[in-house]
Amino acid sequence: MTVVNSDEIFTTTDPEALRALAHPVRIELLDLLDDEGELTASRAAELTGQTVGNCSFHLRTLARYGYIERGERQGTAWPWRSISRNRELRADESDPESVRAVGAVAAMTLRREAESMAAELAAATSVAPGWAETVVVNRSGFWATREEMADLVRRVRELTEPFAGRWDDASKRPEGAVQGRLLGVVLPGLEAVAGATGAAAEEAGL
């Protein structure tokens, strides 16, 4: 399926577009664009430690697959900007390549975010009064149907909806607001799911 951009949410199941993102430098560049708003290849090189040529190559690759676009020219500079800060990378269940590609991107993103959070927690030497209760690391195991897990995914997405718009518009941030991070993963036992589906198909004579 081709890349779709609708209602400010970038969505794709296209294996080529997904594979294009499965690169640590490109994920880092997208994160920087989300933070900075716009970046030139030169500024990206300063922030990442990569060469300007390497950053330019990866930025052009991201643009080729629809993740970013050119911003407004600023003299001789021509920065890049994200198409959307909200990205949904979905697996096309009928396409094994799409499933593998989205899994690779998800695994890389998860490692990067988990390592960043772990380093921040490990480096902390103090917590401001009253803020200790705002930090939680929760790991839960449970049994649920497909419908129940899909509902859980929907509710996880809804958790941050009250804070929409605050990233781009500082006037929407209440006094005392700080930047927070939420890492939520809902993962069914994929091998068990595939096995159950195959058993059901065999029983039905398919």
Secondary structure, DSSP 8 states (H G I E B T S, - for coil): ---EEETTEEEE--HHHHHHH-SHHHHHHHHHHHHHSEE-HHHHHHHHS--HHHHHHHHHHHHHTTSEEE---BTTB--EEES-SEEEE---TT-HHHHHHHHHHHHHHHHHHHHHHHHHHHH-----TT-GGG-----------HHHHHHHHHHHHHTTGGGTTTTT-GGGS-TT-------------HHHHHHHHHHHHHHTT-
